Amino acid sequence: VHNSIVASGCIINGTVENSVLCRKVYVGNNCIIRNSIILNDVYIGDNSVIEHCIVESRDTIRANTTYIGTPENIRIVIEKNERYTM
């Protein structure tokens, strides 16, 4: 975790840089989160990459998923998949 804000209840098993993680975010193994905002209660599966994105609350990002925006075009991620219990 580098240059980021991480709220209580987060579990981080990957790399987080220049990002904000709200409460109860799970970051899986080998994930890369850069320049993004991850809202409350989000599960990010193993080997996922999220850059220049805002991930909506209560989302489940499946393993091996990539979402990449740009500084000029921030990507909004809304995934309504099966929930994992944290």
Secondary structure, 3 states (H helix, E strand, C coil): CECCEECCCCEECCEEECCEECCCCEECCCCEEECCEECCCCEECCCCEEECEEECCCCEECCCCEEECCCCCCEEECCCCCCCCC
